[in-house]
């Protein structure tokens, strides 16, 4: 059973998400919160598997709250605007997925399942946003952690494709290997680099100047 906490300052929005979550036989709502501080308290108390987190809230916003809870749970950021200026900050804070509130219910259900399994969900539009954010920054500092040297040549190739926003299936086609092989490479490189998920891999690849 996937236990989901819902964080939004609007009661009607929380009610809508509650209905979607409770429509699934393998999910249950672990509680609701109306701001970031309440979210932190809720996670500490209920220890949900996944938190649906609004960005803009009173008292403590969703990004600040995300930073404080990602070590204990996984976060799906929800926002009204696709080009929200907080996209990068939210993902850098440790969120595992980013979703529009207007997305179809099935997209939300998929995001919860993917994140609960320990993966990250990066929509192409969000990956594009990450890339644009890095493009606006000064030249990469080429902070190549020593762990990068532990990657095989193929793992480095896969990391670069992940950073470009490609899915496992697309990477498999690009590199002429099976999707299972790509999944294995991704798992290995995340482990070697001590990264939680693909989001962190994208950020590291850009910071290290592997792509640009």
C-alpha positions, 0 to 999 in steps of 0.5 A: 500500500502506497501511503500518500500525504497531500500538501496544498493551501487550498482545501478544494484542491486537497479534496480533489487529490484525495479522491484521485488517490483513494480511487486506487486500491493500492493507495491511501491518504496518510494525511493532509497539510495546508502549508510547508510547516504542517507538511514537515510535521505530518511527514515526521508523524505519519512517515508517508511514502510519497508527498504531493507538494504544492509550491506556493503556500503561506508560512513555509513554501513547498521548496523549503519544506521539500528540502527538509523532508526528502531524506524521509520521503519522496516528493512530487511537486505540483504547480499551476504553471509549467514554466514556474520559476521554481521548477529548478529549485524544487528539483534541486531541493530533492523532489522526484517528480514535477507535475502540473495540477491540470494534468489528467488524474492518470498522470498523477497516479503514474507519478505516485507509483513511479516515485514510490518505486524509487525512480524519478519522473521528469516530463520532457518539458521539465527536462527542457526547463532544467536545460534552459536554466543551466544554459542561462548560467555561467560556464560550468565549473567542471566540478567533476567529482572523482566518482565520475572516473569510476564510470565505464565509458558506456555508463558515461554515455548513458549519463549524458543521454539521461541529462538530455532528457531521454527515456530509457527506451529512447536511450536504448534506441540511441545506443542500440542496446536493450531497455533492460541494459539501459536500466542496469547502466542507470542503476549502476551509475546512480550507485557509483555517484551516490545519487538518489535518482535521475533528477540528481543525475541531470543536475550533476551532469550539467554541473560537471560540464558533461553536456551543454 
